[in-house]
Amino acid sequence: QVQLVEYGGGLVQAGGSLRLSCAASGRTFSMGWFRQVSGKEREFVSAISWSHGFTYYIDSVKGRFTISRDNAKNTVYLQMNSLKPEDTAVYYCAADSLRGRLPPGQNTGFYDSWGQGTQVTVSS
């Protein structure tokens, strides 16, 4: 396991942009982003492999969100453009620090390390 620290959440108007960052305390393999609204199950958003060879997005964010990473900094990013009120949630980053399985997982059980969560609120 590694420690993950998230940055970049906040309040933005619909159509605006935010960039989330997640810095790991050590090297990671695949990393992902999930989001959760109170009372609902944690939802997969996006994932990326160490080499950038695999990226995945849920349909609702394709064309608007971009996942990337800087392995020298052990950091993953989620650039969120054209934000919508339905994107409002707590966003969590996740990492596979142990197994290096491919392709990146799209379920919570794939990952062994989690960030603390950062609130994203999109107003209309």
Secondary structure, 3 states (H helix, E strand, C coil): CCCEEEECCEEEECCCCEEEEEEECCCCCCEEEEEECCCCCCEEEEEECCCCCCEEECHHHCCCEEEEEEHHHCEEEEEECCCCHHHCEEEEEEECCCCCCCCCCCCHHHCCEECCCEEEEEEC
